[in-house]
Structures are given as structure tokens and as C-alpha cells.
Amino acid sequence: MSTVLRLSCLLLATALPLPSLAALPAETIAPSINAELAEHTKHFSKKLYKIADNVYSAVGWQLGNVAMIEAPEGLIIVDTGESVSESRKIMAEFRKVSDKPVKAIVYTHFHPDHINGVQAFVTPEQVASGEVQIYAHDTLLANVVAQGALVGPILGVRSGYSFGAFLDAADQRDMNAGIGPLVKPEASTFLAPTITFADKLDTTIAGLPVQLLHVPSEAPDEIVLYLPNNRVLISAEVDQGPTLPNIHTLRGTKFRDPVQWVASLDKLRAYQADFMVPLHGQPLSGKERVEEVLRMTRDGIAYIHDQSVRWMNKGLTPDELVEKVKLPPHLAGYTPYLREYYGTVKHSVRQIYNGYLGWFQGDPVDLDPTPPKASAERLMALMGGRDKLLLEAGNAYLKGEHQWAAELASYAIRVDNEDALARDIKARSFRKLGYASMNINWRNWYLMSAMELEGKFNGDDIKQRSADMRAVLLSPAMVKNFTPQVFLQNWITRVDPDKANDVNLTLGFNFPDINEQWALEVRRGVAELHRGIPEGTALQLTMDKTFMETLLTGESGLLKGVLLGDVKVQGNLLDIKTFLACFDFSEEPFGLTVR
């Protein structure tokens, strides 16, 4: 029994006042790794694999692989990694194989680990001149915008927890990220696609026949490449690599439709490829082996979906479904492709329920629940008060019932966020759960939350780390591809109704360098974006798009732009001030666990 908890339980049991936690001896929970997860790290040893006679896959440098196709007239780079510094190392490896010029980049989808390192392989000037083409699905840029601009602040924080951005070196030693080595996030060097398509594109790139196919799955804009000359399939993340696929990601995403994903896997099977190059994990050789992995992955996803729907139709709720839906041994044991290193059955099942039926489970008690803090106060009183509650939490911890201990401690924390003993019990429980977890997302989230509970990062730390993660999702290189429409749409979700409820004003925006005009109308707490400036609009701002980009990156502000002459103002300055005050662009640091 730990000294802290033994003393705490004794004091609680004898009804003596609780001393300060700081006065009690500390317990050390040594960092550890689930044995199977530690073994999985070997899968991502650095190696440049040669596939068939002209395809190379760089595995182990960063979370996502980078593939190179040597075509008759030059190189085709498929995906570019999340880190330009690591991608430069990969390019150096490619140069040991070929000195041909890069002729094309292919983005298989919009996630940062597949697009952020592009300028390690080509320059903006090469793309602008047409020397290098960038291929992608025609929705990729819109997805980049939504990810970085619309929900960037919360997604940045949640991504930090999912990938363990604040974890100590001891907690990352010998670890992997489930689908690759640990993430090495850097600000994106994104360049926009120059050639896009909707469903499929059969073309010749650098003298080589290439078939591109849209296969929505892990991402809505996912595309694969098939090389008919040597029957090589570059499968992107339709096959997510050596793990059970992440049918849902804890960091947050729109609904990933398992039925659509299964259909896409079947499209890959139809190629009957001799070689498969996933963009996470090692390549596969042999038609039978490729078919087996695709079929088993397809069956694993289908099983989770089908059984979830089966039991949903019998009235089960998510909490009941996760206990009912489990992979059978022949699927659960298919190592490594259906092991729960990255995705899990439990968090997939919950997403499937929500995707079909939404949050409401059918009991009207959930329609207007008692607020969390008030509910915790009442429940704690029913349990006999804080001391008895934490006595039970401590006993549960000592019995190894770490989930129950954390749940009980959460009530006390909701009542008092600074309750040191409750935070300590919950943090220790999370460390035990995290070190035991085979799933990297669960492990990282447990350990990050434990650090938050322990006070190991404060508001400034969260703000800085969140800004670092935000740069991965919204960098200056990405902003240059944003249109005025994207810029102004971001304002719509920033309306502060307390300041805008009595406001009826329209502000026009002129962008003379690109000959575009837009207007934002604030109408009693709601903002509406108009293409063009309505006749009679008295309030207008005129600026070049290049200045707009500095607003998005935070390098400048409207007031500074007005003072320096970068922004020209038309209309009553007090009315413009009133209009601008309707929007909330502040970003306060926040954690996700202590609340």
C-alpha cells in the first residue's frame, strides 16, 4: 500500500481532519510500457524498403511513411511526412537511389503527417512554374481549411493529448505511436494541389502510367495509387498499417463510415496487386499475402460495424454495446493488423452508435440533466460527504480498481477543482491505467491527464504547447492558400452574442489585388457572409489578400494595419469599432481533465 494512500485512508476512517497532501511522503509509480506495445516498436525500425523494381518506402523516420516511385522521366513522391527536417533525411536516402528530378507529389489525404513536409522535396517556385505537379483529391484543400481554421483551437489541444505532446522523456522511452514511430510535429510547409480529381484519374506521370482512385475510409479525401506495369498498390491509410484501424480517433473527427471503409477495402482487393505499400508500417509482397491482410482488415471493420448495429437494433446503449461487441479470436488475434495498438473496438463502437443515432440514447433523463457540479455535490452528500467518498476511492485504488477509483475521485474534483487528494487519487489511477494500456491513444490520454491533475503543466504551458500543435494544423504556409471567403467564414463562429445581440451592422471587405468583395452582416447575435458588398454599405475595409494572410497568422492586426496604411477605412470609425467588438478572437488556455 502506498504511504500517501495508507495515511489518507487511515485519517478518513478515523474522521480526523485531512492534512495537506504536500506534507505526506510521495509515492513513485515507475514509468512502464505494456509488453506487447513495446514489442510493436520494432515494427518501425528505420529502413528504406525496395518494392518491385521502382518503388521505395521510407519506414521509421516519422509517423507517416514517404514513398518514392522512380518513373522514366523523374521521381514521384507519395506523401511527405509531418516533419520537414525528418523528410529531408528521407530525401537524402532517396538520393542514394536516384538523382532524377522530382516531377510530382501526391497527397493521399489531408492529415498533417501526410502533407506537412512537402518542402523537403520541392520548392514553391518549382510548383508555381509547373515544373512539379501536386496531385490530390478535389476536397483536400477544403479539409485542410476546416481542420486548421474552423476547429483548430480545440483540435490542437486534443491532438496534444492524443499524441502525448507534454509527456516526460521517461514516458516516451522505447514507445511508438501505434502506426509509426513517435510523432515529430513541426509547422507545415504545405503547398496547394495543382491537379485534383473527384472519383478516379488514369494518367501518365513522368512517363509512367498511374491509376489514382478515391477511396474514402480513414479520411474522406483518401486516394490510392496503382501502378499497372508492376502491379504495385500504394494503399495510403485505407489499410492503416500494423494495427486495428482507428474507425474513430479520440482527438476528434467527423464520422468515419465503416460501411464506406469496407467498400473501399474491397476496391483495393479487386486490384489483386502483387505488392502493397501502406503509408504506415512495412510493405507487403505476394498476391496472397496482400489479399489476406486486406480481407482480414475488411472483416475486422465489418464485424465491429455489423455487430454494433445488430445490438443497437435490440435497444442497447453505447455503455452496453462496448461490453457486448468484441472481436472473435481469429480476428482479435490477427497480429499486428487487428491488434488494438491504435484503434480499439470500444471507442469504435461508441462512434458507430453516435454516427447512426446521435447522442440521445432514449432515456429523457438525459434531455436536461442536472449540471455536472451540482450533480456531483448532491451525489457526494448522499455518499456521506467528501471524506467517505475519497476513502472509497482510496480503497478502490488499493484493490487495483483504478477505473472505479478515478470515477469516484472525479465527483470531488467537479465540486472543487483544487481538491489535492482527489486529484492525487485520480492521477495515480490514470498512471496505472496508462502504463498497462496496449493502445497508444488511451495510454497518452491517461498520462497527459495525470500530468494535468498533478499540476505539471500550467495555463502558460498549455497555451504554448497548444500553439505548437496549432502550427501543425494552421501554419503560414497553409494560410497562403486560404481565400477571403475562408478568412471571413472563420469570423462567423466567433460571434459573441453578449456584445452582438443589439447590433445590426454590415461591414464590407474589398480585396483589390484579387478583385474580390465580401460583406459580413451582424444581425442581433448572428453573422451572415455575403458574396459582394450590398449597395449602400456604409462601413468598408480595403486590404490586399497578402495583408489578410498576416491577420490569419497573427503577424499583424487590423488596428496596426489601419495605422500603417495597409488597411483603408470607409465609414464611421465608432460603428466599425462596435462591429469588430462583436467577435471573440481570444484563445484562453484550457485543460481537458480538471473541470
VOGU-3710 file (C-alpha; in Angstrom, 3 decimals, decimal comma):
1> mstvlrlscl> 0,000/0,000/0,000  1,353/3,454/-0,862  2,289/5,658/2,073  0,127/8,529/0,822  -2,988/6,460/0,416  -2,455/4,419/3,622  -2,257/7,629/5,642  -5,148/9,206/3,758  -7,394/6,197/4,306  -6,460/5,965/7,994
11> llatalplps> -7,208/9,642/8,576  -10,505/9,388/6,725  -11,548/6,253/8,595  -10,861/7,864/11,986  -12,676/11,070/10,991  -9,586/13,196/11,706  -9,007/16,367/9,664  -7,104/15,668/6,467  -3,607/17,197/6,447  -2,129/18,880/3,429
21> laalpaetia> -1,200/16,382/0,765  2,110/18,170/0,338  3,047/17,120/3,877  2,760/13,420/3,061  5,533/11,279/1,589  5,323/10,862/-2,185  4,727/7,573/-3,935  6,639/6,848/-7,142  4,925/4,980/-9,951  7,750/3,998/-12,270
31> psinaelaeh> 7,127/4,505/-15,993  6,489/1,268/-17,863  5,112/0,003/-21,172  2,698/-2,767/-21,970  4,954/-5,622/-23,144  3,167/-6,155/-26,454  3,165/-2,435/-27,213  6,909/-2,294/-26,502  7,489/-5,211/-28,889  5,437/-3,396/-31,527
41> tkhfskklyk> 8,055/-0,603/-31,586  10,393/-2,913/-33,532  7,989/-2,787/-36,456  9,081/0,810/-37,116  12,844/0,395/-37,281  14,300/2,797/-39,825  14,623/1,160/-43,208  14,264/2,067/-46,864  12,323/-0,786/-48,464  12,502/-1,520/-52,189
51> iadnvysavg> 9,257/-2,828/-53,680  9,187/-4,394/-57,154  11,693/-2,607/-59,385  10,938/1,095/-58,898  9,091/1,828/-55,645  10,726/2,684/-52,320  9,134/3,194/-48,903  10,890/5,051/-46,084  9,641/3,482/-42,827  10,603/4,615/-39,338
61> wqlgnvamie> 11,709/8,202/-39,814  8,361/9,696/-38,820  4,751/8,772/-38,140  3,807/8,525/-41,817  5,896/6,757/-44,434  7,111/8,550/-47,536  7,087/6,566/-50,787  9,135/7,266/-53,888  8,304/5,981/-57,361  11,149/6,101/-59,881
71> apegliivdt> 9,487/6,878/-63,216  11,236/7,133/-66,610  11,348/10,932/-66,552  11,701/11,654/-62,841  10,510/10,910/-59,317  7,012/10,772/-57,879  6,863/11,374/-54,116  3,794/9,946/-52,378  3,061/11,768/-49,108  5,611/13,982/-47,453
81> gesvsesrki> 5,641/13,252/-43,714  4,803/15,535/-40,794  8,285/16,992/-40,281  10,288/18,801/-42,951  13,549/18,186/-41,060  12,948/14,417/-40,962  11,685/14,421/-44,542  14,971/15,998/-45,650  16,713/12,965/-44,160  14,381/10,738/-46,174
91> maefrkvsdk> 15,143/12,683/-49,340  18,844/12,126/-48,660  18,125/8,366/-48,571  16,189/8,600/-51,824  19,142/10,407/-53,417  21,297/7,356/-52,716  18,957/5,513/-55,082  18,262/8,063/-57,807  19,378/11,521/-58,871  16,365/12,093/-61,116
101> pvkaivythf> 14,413/15,321/-60,570  11,166/15,275/-58,597  8,332/15,642/-61,099  5,252/15,121/-58,927  3,952/14,995/-55,367  0,859/13,009/-54,413  -1,047/13,784/-51,224  -3,094/10,713/-50,309  -5,171/12,741/-47,821  -5,182/15,909/-45,728
111> hpdhingvqa> -3,794/14,745/-42,365  -0,646/16,602/-41,230  1,604/13,511/-41,216  0,993/13,164/-44,964  1,318/16,759/-46,229  3,350/18,921/-43,833  6,864/18,050/-45,018  6,375/18,832/-48,699  9,080/21,496/-48,976  11,718/18,916/-48,125
121> fvtpeqvasg> 11,115/17,577/-51,641  10,130/20,585/-53,778  10,146/24,364/-53,585  7,184/26,718/-54,004  8,894/28,070/-57,109  9,035/24,633/-58,745  5,317/24,176/-58,172  4,414/27,712/-59,282  6,358/27,290/-62,529  4,697/23,969/-63,363
131> evqiyahdtl> 7,965/22,054/-63,077  6,355/19,928/-60,347  2,683/18,988/-60,130  0,886/18,150/-56,885  -1,962/15,604/-57,132  -4,775/15,226/-54,590  -8,494/14,687/-54,217  -10,535/17,775/-55,027  -11,723/18,178/-51,414  -8,270/18,078/-49,813
141> lanvvaqgal> -7,814/21,843/-49,538  -11,275/22,304/-48,003  -10,432/19,641/-45,420  -7,140/21,350/-44,589  -9,035/24,607/-44,051  -11,709/23,038/-41,826  -9,074/21,249/-39,747  -6,858/24,279/-39,225  -9,193/27,264/-39,226  -12,634/26,110/-38,127
151> vgpilgvrsg> -11,847/23,777/-35,196  -8,101/24,343/-34,975  -8,024/25,611/-31,354  -9,763/22,609/-29,796  -8,241/20,120/-32,231  -4,770/21,409/-31,373  -5,313/20,728/-27,664  -6,931/17,334/-28,220  -4,159/16,296/-30,626  -1,636/17,193/-27,955
161> ysfgafldaa> -3,296/14,764/-25,551  -3,690/12,024/-28,173  -0,043/12,161/-29,201  1,362/12,776/-25,711  2,806/16,183/-26,554  3,764/17,088/-22,958  4,952/13,684/-21,754  8,276/13,338/-19,983  11,118/11,574/-21,780  10,761/8,612/-19,398
171> dqrdmnagig> 7,169/8,095/-20,530  8,207/8,133/-24,202  11,257/5,895/-23,936  11,006/2,856/-26,270  7,479/3,924/-27,245  5,780/4,057/-30,636  2,677/5,807/-31,968  0,809/2,644/-32,945  1,079/3,292/-36,681  4,646/4,586/-36,698
181> plvkpeastf> 7,397/5,996/-34,507  6,594/8,861/-32,148  5,275/11,995/-33,844  7,759/14,759/-34,638  5,426/17,729/-35,196  6,634/20,839/-36,983  4,887/23,757/-38,619  3,562/22,748/-42,009  5,305/23,629/-45,264  2,106/22,897/-47,169
191> laptitfadk> 1,744/23,674/-50,878  -1,669/23,526/-52,504  -2,529/20,809/-55,049  -2,291/21,738/-58,717  -4,144/18,728/-60,197  -7,230/17,345/-58,456  -9,953/14,836/-59,306  -13,218/13,520/-57,887  -13,545/9,748/-58,417  -10,612/8,405/-60,410
201> ldttiaglpv> -7,811/9,593/-62,624  -5,915/7,344/-65,029  -2,921/9,317/-66,185  0,765/9,279/-67,027  3,154/10,971/-64,608  6,797/11,442/-65,556  6,358/8,833/-68,303  4,772/6,200/-66,010  1,137/5,005/-66,172  -0,544/5,659/-62,807
211> qllhvpseap> -4,113/4,999/-61,695  -5,467/7,213/-58,894  -8,671/6,203/-57,106  -10,767/7,955/-54,461  -11,427/5,517/-51,599  -12,962/7,309/-48,568  -12,023/5,499/-45,376  -9,724/6,815/-42,652  -10,127/10,239/-44,295  -12,919/11,473/-46,576
221> deivlylpnn> -10,451/12,530/-49,275  -8,298/9,361/-49,198  -6,801/8,297/-52,532  -4,631/5,320/-53,532  -2,237/4,764/-56,419  -1,981/1,651/-58,543  0,951/1,054/-60,889  -0,294/-1,377/-63,567  3,160/-2,003/-65,058  4,327/-3,931/-61,984
231> rvlisaevdq> 1,089/-4,381/-60,042  2,080/-2,221/-57,052  -0,696/-0,776/-54,895  0,135/2,215/-52,697  -2,730/1,824/-50,252  -2,442/5,049/-48,219  -4,397/4,546/-44,964  -7,242/2,505/-46,396  -5,168/-0,227/-44,823  -3,950/1,781/-41,845
241> gptlpnihtl> -0,901/-0,357/-41,239  0,026/-2,741/-38,429  -2,925/-2,134/-36,110  -6,675/-2,288/-35,767  -7,725/0,769/-37,782  -8,887/3,852/-35,964  -12,536/3,751/-37,012  -12,797/6,736/-34,703  -9,992/8,940/-33,419  -10,082/10,256/-29,852
251> rgtkfrdpvq> -8,616/13,596/-30,884  -11,862/14,240/-32,775  -13,064/13,944/-36,351  -16,227/13,729/-38,386  -17,963/10,361/-38,675  -15,814/7,732/-40,369  -18,343/5,487/-42,068  -17,316/1,839/-41,576  -19,564/0,692/-44,453  -17,775/3,080/-46,794
261> wvasldklra> -14,403/1,961/-45,430  -15,226/-1,714/-46,041  -16,313/-0,888/-49,602  -13,014/0,905/-50,196  -11,035/-2,092/-48,926  -12,974/-4,276/-51,350  -11,992/-1,916/-54,178  -8,357/-2,419/-53,190  -8,814/-6,190/-53,159  -10,141/-6,009/-56,723
271> yqadfmvplh> -6,722/-4,890/-57,986  -5,267/-8,280/-56,967  -1,966/-6,482/-56,523  1,319/-8,337/-56,209  2,718/-5,702/-53,828  1,117/-3,313/-51,337  2,741/-0,215/-49,868  0,770/1,204/-46,909  1,780/4,635/-45,715  2,105/3,403/-42,148
281> gqplsgkerv> 4,137/0,274/-41,463  6,014/-2,125/-43,696  5,222/-3,041/-47,310  3,818/-6,441/-48,308  4,851/-8,774/-51,119  2,882/-11,582/-52,750  -0,666/-11,539/-54,076  -1,890/-13,994/-51,438  -0,384/-12,004/-48,559  -1,803/-8,718/-49,840
291> eevlrmtrdg> -5,269/-10,266/-50,209  -5,103/-11,802/-46,741  -4,251/-8,531/-44,989  -6,893/-6,578/-46,901  -9,532/-9,248/-46,320  -8,829/-9,603/-42,612  -8,782/-5,825/-42,120  -12,031/-5,547/-44,031  -13,605/-8,323/-41,956  -12,458/-6,744/-38,692
301> iayihdqsvr> -14,073/-3,397/-39,511  -17,194/-5,093/-40,887  -17,568/-7,244/-37,779  -17,366/-4,257/-35,425  -19,900/-2,344/-37,518  -22,325/-5,180/-38,124  -22,433/-6,389/-34,541  -22,790/-2,843/-33,230  -25,800/-2,275/-35,476  -27,222/-5,697/-34,609
311> wmnkgltpde> -27,228/-4,907/-30,897  -28,293/-1,293/-31,412  -31,398/-2,701/-33,047  -32,047/-4,641/-29,845  -32,027/-1,402/-27,885  -28,530/-1,469/-26,363  -26,899/1,839/-25,439  -23,189/2,634/-26,004  -22,209/1,630/-22,458  -23,934/-1,721/-23,026
321> lvekvklpph> -22,638/-2,154/-26,575  -18,981/-1,923/-25,574  -19,443/-4,914/-23,279  -21,279/-6,904/-25,946  -19,281/-6,258/-29,150  -15,906/-7,998/-29,088  -13,831/-9,357/-31,953  -13,780/-13,165/-32,161  -10,385/-14,831/-31,543  -9,471/-15,312/-35,220
331> lagytpylre> -9,820/-11,549/-35,797  -8,666/-10,228/-32,408  -5,525/-12,353/-32,631  -4,558/-11,363/-36,176  -1,214/-9,760/-35,347  -0,354/-6,996/-35,946  -3,137/-5,843/-38,269  -6,108/-6,211/-35,930  -4,387/-5,714/-32,584  -5,531/-2,650/-30,635
341> yygtvkhsvr> -2,344/-0,562/-30,791  -4,061/2,452/-32,390  -7,790/1,794/-32,799  -9,921/-0,021/-30,246  -13,207/-1,869/-30,515  -14,669/0,111/-27,618  -14,137/3,605/-28,922  -15,138/2,486/-32,426  -18,451/1,081/-31,178  -19,339/4,365/-29,493
351> qiyngylgwf> -18,675/6,287/-32,713  -20,834/3,899/-34,741  -23,755/4,398/-32,349  -23,347/8,169/-32,428  -22,937/8,194/-36,209  -26,273/6,478/-36,733  -28,349/7,690/-33,797  -26,613/10,722/-32,295  -26,034/11,430/-28,606  -29,554/10,764/-27,278
361> qgdpvdldpt> -29,917/7,184/-26,040  -33,656/7,260/-25,402  -33,977/7,977/-21,686  -35,461/11,502/-21,263  -33,486/11,905/-18,047  -30,602/12,857/-20,373  -32,526/15,646/-22,081  -31,920/18,284/-19,410  -29,570/16,772/-16,821  -28,517/18,387/-13,580
371> ppkasaerlm> -25,316/20,382/-14,253  -22,183/18,299/-13,517  -21,021/20,273/-10,475  -24,464/20,344/-8,848  -24,934/16,645/-9,571  -21,550/15,847/-8,006  -22,375/17,881/-4,906  -25,660/16,032/-4,380  -24,175/12,594/-5,044  -21,279/13,285/-2,703
381> almggrdkll> -23,715/14,281/0,042  -25,642/11,044/-0,482  -22,381/9,105/-0,176  -21,742/10,688/3,221  -19,563/13,589/2,137  -16,152/14,121/0,625  -14,173/12,180/3,217  -16,193/8,986/2,843  -16,161/9,339/-0,926  -12,369/9,610/-1,041
391> leagnaylkg> -11,989/6,790/1,458  -13,856/4,570/-1,013  -11,779/5,937/-3,890  -8,566/5,176/-1,996  -9,725/1,670/-1,135  -10,652/1,042/-4,775  -7,197/2,183/-5,838  -5,509/-0,139/-3,362  -7,586/-3,053/-4,671  -6,415/-2,323/-8,220
401> ehqwaaelas> -9,842/-0,981/-9,239  -8,280/2,030/-10,904  -11,177/2,948/-13,171  -13,620/2,993/-10,243  -11,182/4,971/-8,112  -10,857/7,586/-10,856  -14,624/7,793/-11,298  -15,195/8,350/-7,578  -12,422/10,958/-7,307  -13,945/12,824/-10,261
411> yairvdneda> -17,003/13,782/-8,174  -14,830/15,563/-5,618  -12,865/17,319/-8,359  -16,042/18,604/-10,001  -17,056/20,142/-6,690  -13,575/21,557/-6,025  -11,084/21,607/-8,897  -8,259/22,165/-6,391  -9,017/19,137/-4,204  -5,460/17,829/-3,906
421> lardikarsf> -6,255/14,382/-2,523  -8,948/13,686/-5,126  -6,600/14,823/-7,898  -3,823/12,644/-6,499  -6,006/9,507/-6,417  -7,283/10,148/-9,933  -3,805/10,915/-11,300  -2,312/7,751/-9,785  -5,212/5,718/-11,141  -4,638/7,139/-14,602
431> rklgyasmni> -0,917/6,343/-14,452  -1,708/2,734/-13,572  -4,250/2,507/-16,398  -1,937/4,251/-18,866  1,133/2,116/-18,219  -0,976/-1,027/-18,591  -2,635/0,056/-21,840  -1,641/-1,536/-25,153  -3,363/1,271/-27,060  -1,211/4,363/-27,582
441> nwrnwylmsa> -4,120/6,813/-27,748  -5,534/5,584/-24,461  -2,061/5,482/-22,890  -1,205/9,034/-23,955  -4,537/10,404/-22,817  -4,288/8,728/-19,405  -0,742/10,006/-18,857  -1,395/13,516/-20,178  -4,449/13,794/-17,933  -2,395/12,515/-14,989
451> melegkfngd> 0,109/15,311/-15,610  -2,708/17,857/-15,707  -4,088/16,539/-12,407  -0,593/16,643/-10,878  -0,203/20,284/-11,900  2,813/19,503/-14,084  1,753/21,988/-16,732  0,023/25,289/-16,131  -2,038/27,617/-18,293  1,015/29,130/-19,981
461> dikqrsadmr> 2,419/25,667/-20,747  -0,894/24,582/-22,257  -1,087/27,779/-24,290  2,444/27,328/-25,653  2,127/23,617/-26,415  -1,297/24,163/-27,946  0,200/26,867/-30,147  2,906/24,411/-31,208  0,279/21,827/-32,147  -1,827/24,518/-33,802
471> avllspamvk> 1,090/25,368/-36,104  0,932/21,795/-37,362  -2,694/22,349/-38,363  -2,530/26,028/-39,382  0,869/27,312/-40,481  1,758/30,425/-42,507  2,329/28,128/-45,492  -1,250/26,872/-45,211  -2,687/30,344/-44,684  -1,359/31,486/-48,048
481> nftpqvflqn> -3,803/29,068/-49,643  -6,807/30,450/-47,772  -9,282/32,622/-49,646  -11,044/35,716/-48,277  -14,170/33,563/-48,040  -12,363/31,127/-45,725  -10,933/34,020/-43,716  -14,342/35,611/-43,163  -16,212/32,355/-42,563  -13,973/31,912/-39,540
491> witrvdpdka> -15,497/35,086/-38,087  -19,000/33,590/-38,138  -18,235/31,098/-35,369  -16,545/33,835/-33,307  -19,634/35,986/-32,672  -20,048/36,976/-29,011  -23,825/37,241/-28,500  -23,440/39,307/-25,316  -21,851/42,052/-27,414  -23,774/41,483/-30,648
501> ndvnltlgfn> -27,364/40,934/-29,567  -28,368/44,577/-30,168  -26,170/45,137/-33,214  -27,385/45,368/-36,816  -24,403/46,363/-38,953  -22,722/45,258/-42,186  -19,010/45,608/-42,915  -17,732/45,284/-46,475  -14,298/43,853/-47,313  -12,534/44,836/-50,541
511> fpdineqwal> -9,549/42,817/-51,797  -8,419/44,801/-54,855  -5,339/42,688/-55,626  -7,541/39,654/-56,369  -10,663/41,619/-57,368  -12,938/40,122/-54,687  -15,538/41,728/-52,452  -17,302/40,222/-49,436  -19,503/41,537/-46,661  -20,206/40,368/-43,118
521> evrrgvaelh> -23,580/41,229/-41,670  -24,130/41,076/-37,902  -27,807/40,702/-37,150  -28,553/40,535/-33,430  -26,074/37,857/-32,447  -25,847/36,051/-35,792  -23,330/36,710/-38,559  -24,008/36,094/-42,254  -21,406/36,219/-45,021  -22,376/37,758/-48,368
531> rgipegtalq> -20,535/37,460/-51,665  -20,080/41,012/-52,891  -20,822/44,196/-50,962  -24,513/45,173/-50,853  -25,245/48,591/-52,299  -25,386/51,286/-49,651  -22,969/49,549/-47,237  -21,503/52,470/-45,344  -18,750/50,599/-43,498  -15,943/49,149/-45,605
541> ltmdktfmet> -12,350/47,979/-45,229  -9,953/47,678/-48,151  -6,827/45,495/-47,944  -4,751/43,198/-50,117  -5,075/39,445/-49,659  -1,412/39,341/-48,637  -2,237/41,552/-45,643  -5,206/39,308/-44,829  -2,745/36,428/-44,560  -0,803/38,299/-41,846
551> lltgesgllk> -4,049/38,637/-39,893  -4,558/34,879/-40,027  -1,028/34,114/-38,864  -1,169/36,714/-36,088  1,723/38,708/-37,527  -0,457/41,805/-37,740  -3,823/43,177/-36,635  -6,497/45,396/-38,146  -5,672/48,384/-35,950  -1,987/48,132/-36,807
561> gvllgdvkvq> -2,909/47,782/-40,476  -5,015/50,937/-40,333  -2,239/52,909/-38,646  0,370/51,741/-41,180  -1,859/52,270/-44,193  -2,260/48,572/-45,074  -5,991/48,868/-44,429  -8,135/51,703/-45,800  -11,265/52,582/-43,827  -14,570/53,908/-45,148
571> gnlldiktfl> -17,353/54,929/-42,760  -17,837/55,870/-39,125  -14,949/54,616/-37,009  -17,128/54,173/-33,925  -19,518/51,959/-35,887  -16,602/49,889/-37,180  -15,318/49,563/-33,614  -18,779/48,405/-32,499  -18,851/45,859/-35,340  -15,414/44,446/-34,581
581> acfdfseepf> -16,222/44,199/-30,873  -18,950/41,668/-31,748  -16,330/38,982/-32,392  -14,345/36,940/-29,883  -10,881/36,043/-31,155  -9,357/35,411/-27,741  -7,909/31,967/-27,084  -7,683/31,088/-23,410  -5,567/28,118/-22,305  -7,579/25,160/-21,061
591> gltvr> -7,055/21,589/-19,976  -9,384/18,704/-20,694  -9,463/16,751/-17,427  -9,778/19,102/-14,447  -13,249/20,587/-14,696
//
